[in-house]
Amino acid sequence: MGERTRPWPAGTPNWVDLSADDPSAATASYSDLFGWKCVRRGAQEYWVSSLDGRDVGGIGAKRTGDAPSRWTTYLATDQVDRTLDAVVAHGGRVVAGPRDLDEHGRLALAADPDGAVFGLWQAGEHIGTERRTDPGSLVWSEALSRDFEAAKAFYLAVFGYEAEEIGGDGPRYAALYAGGRPVAGVAELHPDLPAGALPPQWLPIFATDATDAAVDQVCARGGDVVCAPFATDFGRMAILRDAEAAPFAVIHLG
């Protein structure tokens, strides 16, 4: 099992959470899909999801009613305020925060120049996700952009990543490295995708025991398929939208 007890290196996706119209229904749906145990924490409508007692993500109520339901990937930082300064200096913007969550850590929301929203998490007593490879855990996250070169330049400048472009005939893609290991990616949005199917965003990818069964389960609960199951170098993957149209992906590793 891929457990973590120390803070993640800067630039690593270290938390993911869903903002939903009906977080109670969402917790039931994702608990069935991934085997999560979801426990409400604090006075706000926010549930922390765990696998075998290890935290892997959260589900909460949307901050504003007109915002889309969406998953937010949080990137580790040693200093939220300094990272926000870099975001603005390189063409992004501050969406919310920064603010402290008691002793747990400090967070903020930001957007890249193409409008893809991501979070920042400066670990205090809570490092973020404590699992990485088990079914139901976040195994990868990538920034989807209409302007690949601009997005790549932005994330390299803000987080100090090294990038490795992965060749192919399709949309351009680069793996982002922090501390000598790949931690995330930047992908060019495929021109053949239906209009609005996947706006610029950080797409979370969760491990699953069976990709096709996960697709069937999401559709049975009112979700739909953006990209039907397809083979990758790392396993069988599908891109989905849940019942509130929040995009996410699943992959069976291996």
C-alpha positions as CSV (number, residue, x, y, z in Angstrom):
1,M,0.0,0.0,0.0
2,G,1.3,3.5,-0.9
3,E,1.0,5.3,2.4
4,R,2.6,8.7,3.2
5,T,3.3,10.3,6.6
6,R,5.6,13.2,5.6
7,P,4.6,16.4,3.7
8,W,4.7,16.0,-0.1
9,P,7.5,17.8,-2.1
10,A,6.5,21.2,-3.5
11,G,4.5,20.9,-6.7
12,T,3.1,17.5,-5.9
13,P,-0.7,17.0,-6.0
14,N,-1.3,16.5,-2.3
15,W,-5.1,16.8,-1.9
16,V,-8.2,16.7,-4.0
17,D,-11.8,17.7,-3.2
18,L,-15.1,18.0,-4.9
19,S,-17.4,21.1,-4.7
20,A,-21.0,20.0,-5.2
21,D,-24.5,21.2,-5.1
22,D,-25.5,18.2,-3.0
23,P,-22.4,17.0,-1.1
24,S,-24.4,14.5,0.8
25,A,-25.5,12.7,-2.4
26,A,-22.0,12.9,-3.7
27,T,-20.5,11.3,-0.7
28,A,-22.9,8.3,-1.1
29,S,-22.1,8.0,-4.8
30,Y,-18.3,8.2,-4.5
31,S,-18.3,6.0,-1.4
32,D,-20.0,3.3,-3.4
33,L,-17.6,3.9,-6.4
34,F,-14.3,3.9,-4.6
35,G,-15.0,2.3,-1.2
36,W,-14.5,5.5,0.7
37,K,-15.6,6.2,4.2
38,C,-16.7,9.8,4.4
39,V,-16.9,11.6,7.7
40,R,-18.2,15.1,8.2
41,R,-15.6,17.4,9.7
42,G,-16.3,20.7,11.5
43,A,-19.4,23.0,11.2
44,Q,-19.3,23.4,7.5
45,E,-20.7,20.9,4.9
46,Y,-17.4,19.1,4.3
47,W,-16.7,15.4,4.4
48,V,-13.2,13.9,4.5
49,S,-12.9,10.6,2.5
50,S,-10.6,7.9,3.7
51,L,-9.5,4.4,2.8
52,D,-8.6,2.1,5.7
53,G,-8.3,5.1,8.0
54,R,-6.0,7.1,5.7
55,D,-7.4,10.4,4.2
56,V,-7.5,10.6,0.4
57,G,-9.8,13.6,-0.4
58,G,-12.8,15.6,0.5
59,I,-16.3,16.5,-0.6
60,G,-18.0,19.8,0.3
61,A,-20.7,22.3,-0.7
62,K,-20.0,24.8,-3.4
63,R,-19.0,28.3,-2.3
64,T,-21.3,30.0,-4.8
65,G,-24.4,28.5,-6.4
66,D,-23.6,29.6,-10.0
67,A,-20.2,27.9,-10.0
68,P,-19.8,24.5,-11.8
69,S,-19.5,21.4,-9.7
70,R,-15.8,20.4,-10.0
71,W,-12.9,18.5,-8.5
72,T,-10.0,20.7,-7.4
73,T,-6.5,19.4,-7.3
74,Y,-4.3,21.0,-4.6
75,L,-0.5,21.3,-5.2
76,A,1.9,21.2,-2.3
77,T,3.8,24.4,-1.5
78,D,6.2,25.4,1.3
79,Q,4.8,28.9,1.3
80,V,1.3,29.6,0.0
81,D,1.6,33.4,-0.1
82,R,4.9,33.3,-2.0
83,T,3.4,30.9,-4.5
84,L,0.4,33.1,-5.1
85,D,2.8,36.0,-5.8
86,A,4.4,33.8,-8.5
87,V,1.0,32.8,-9.9
88,V,0.1,36.5,-10.4
89,A,3.5,37.4,-11.7
90,H,3.2,34.8,-14.5
91,G,-0.3,35.6,-15.7
92,G,-2.5,33.6,-13.4
93,R,-4.9,34.9,-10.7
94,V,-5.9,34.4,-7.1
95,V,-9.4,32.8,-6.8
96,A,-9.7,32.5,-3.0
97,G,-7.6,32.9,0.1
98,P,-5.1,32.5,1.4
99,R,-6.4,31.3,4.8
100,D,-5.4,29.0,7.6
101,L,-7.4,26.0,8.6
102,D,-6.6,25.9,12.3
103,E,-3.5,23.8,12.8
104,H,-4.1,21.6,9.7
105,G,-2.5,23.9,7.1
106,R,-2.8,26.9,4.9
107,L,-4.7,27.0,1.6
108,A,-5.6,29.1,-1.4
109,L,-7.3,28.7,-4.8
110,A,-5.7,30.0,-8.0
111,A,-6.2,29.8,-11.7
112,D,-3.7,29.6,-14.5
113,P,-3.7,31.9,-17.6
114,D,-6.2,29.6,-19.4
115,G,-8.6,29.6,-16.4
116,A,-7.8,26.2,-15.0
117,V,-8.4,26.3,-11.2
118,F,-6.1,24.6,-8.8
119,G,-5.5,24.7,-5.1
120,L,-2.4,25.3,-3.0
121,W,-1.9,23.4,0.3
122,Q,0.8,24.2,2.8
123,A,0.9,21.3,5.2
124,G,0.6,21.9,8.9
125,E,-0.6,18.9,10.9
126,H,-2.4,17.5,7.9
127,I,-0.1,16.6,4.9
128,G,-3.0,16.0,2.6
129,T,-3.6,12.7,0.9
130,E,-2.0,9.7,2.7
131,R,-2.5,7.2,0.0
132,R,-1.2,7.2,-3.7
133,T,-1.6,3.8,-5.4
134,D,-4.6,1.9,-3.9
135,P,-7.9,1.7,-5.7
136,G,-9.9,4.8,-4.7
137,S,-6.9,7.0,-4.3
138,L,-5.7,9.9,-6.5
139,V,-2.8,8.5,-8.6
140,W,-2.3,11.4,-11.1
141,S,-3.6,14.8,-12.0
142,E,-3.0,16.9,-15.1
143,A,-3.7,20.4,-16.2
144,L,-5.8,20.5,-19.4
145,S,-5.3,23.6,-21.6
146,R,-6.2,25.0,-24.9
147,D,-2.7,26.6,-25.0
148,F,-0.2,23.9,-24.2
149,E,3.0,26.0,-24.5
150,A,1.6,28.8,-22.3
151,A,0.3,26.3,-19.7
152,K,3.6,24.5,-19.6
153,A,5.6,27.7,-19.2
154,F,3.3,28.9,-16.4
155,Y,3.7,25.8,-14.3
156,L,7.4,25.5,-14.8
157,A,7.8,29.1,-13.7
158,V,5.6,29.0,-10.7
159,F,6.6,25.6,-9.3
160,G,10.1,25.1,-10.7
161,Y,9.1,21.8,-12.4
162,E,11.2,20.1,-15.1
163,A,9.1,19.0,-18.0
164,E,9.4,15.9,-20.3
165,E,7.3,16.1,-23.5
166,I,5.9,12.8,-24.5
167,G,5.7,12.3,-28.2
168,G,2.9,11.0,-30.3
169,D,0.5,12.0,-33.1
170,G,-2.2,13.3,-30.8
171,P,-2.5,16.4,-28.5
172,R,0.8,17.5,-26.9
173,Y,1.6,16.3,-23.4
174,A,4.3,16.9,-20.9
175,A,5.1,15.1,-17.6
176,L,6.0,17.5,-14.8
177,Y,8.9,16.5,-12.5
178,A,9.5,17.6,-8.9
179,G,12.4,16.3,-6.9
180,G,13.5,14.1,-9.8
181,R,10.2,12.2,-10.2
182,P,7.1,12.7,-12.3
183,V,4.3,14.1,-10.2
184,A,1.7,15.6,-12.6
185,G,1.1,16.5,-16.2
186,V,0.1,19.2,-18.7
187,A,-2.1,18.2,-21.6
188,E,-3.4,19.9,-24.7
189,L,-7.2,19.6,-24.9
190,H,-8.1,17.3,-27.8
191,P,-9.7,19.3,-30.6
192,D,-12.2,16.5,-31.3
193,L,-13.8,16.7,-27.9
194,P,-17.4,18.1,-27.9
195,A,-17.6,21.8,-27.2
196,G,-17.6,22.3,-23.4
197,A,-17.1,18.7,-22.6
198,L,-13.8,19.4,-20.8
199,P,-13.0,23.1,-20.2
200,P,-9.5,24.0,-19.1
201,Q,-9.0,22.4,-15.7
202,W,-7.0,20.1,-13.5
203,L,-8.3,16.6,-14.1
204,P,-7.9,14.1,-11.2
205,I,-7.3,10.5,-12.1
206,F,-8.3,7.9,-9.5
207,A,-7.2,4.2,-9.3
208,T,-9.9,1.6,-9.7
209,D,-10.1,-2.2,-9.7
210,A,-12.0,-2.3,-13.0
211,T,-12.4,0.6,-15.4
212,D,-15.4,-0.6,-17.3
213,A,-17.3,-1.5,-14.1
214,A,-16.6,2.0,-12.8
215,V,-18.0,3.5,-16.0
216,D,-21.2,1.5,-15.7
217,Q,-21.6,2.5,-12.1
218,V,-21.1,6.2,-12.8
219,C,-23.6,6.1,-15.6
220,A,-26.1,4.2,-13.5
221,R,-26.0,7.0,-10.9
222,G,-26.7,9.8,-13.5
223,G,-23.2,10.5,-14.8
224,D,-21.9,10.2,-18.3
225,V,-18.9,9.3,-20.4
226,V,-16.5,12.0,-21.9
227,C,-14.0,9.5,-23.2
228,A,-14.8,5.8,-23.3
229,P,-12.3,3.3,-21.8
230,F,-9.0,3.3,-23.7
231,A,-5.6,1.8,-23.3
232,T,-2.6,3.9,-22.0
233,D,0.9,2.9,-21.1
234,F,-0.1,2.7,-17.5
235,G,-3.5,1.0,-17.7
236,R,-7.1,1.1,-18.9
237,M,-8.5,4.6,-18.4
238,A,-11.8,6.5,-18.9
239,I,-12.8,10.1,-18.5
240,L,-16.2,10.6,-16.9
241,R,-18.6,13.2,-15.5
242,D,-20.6,12.5,-12.3
243,A,-24.3,13.3,-11.8
244,E,-23.5,17.0,-11.3
245,A,-21.2,17.0,-14.4
246,A,-18.0,17.3,-12.5
247,P,-15.2,15.7,-14.7
248,F,-12.8,13.1,-13.3
249,A,-11.0,10.0,-14.6
250,V,-10.5,6.4,-13.5
251,I,-7.6,4.1,-14.4
252,H,-6.9,0.4,-13.7
253,L,-3.2,0.4,-13.2
254,G,-1.2,-2.4,-14.8
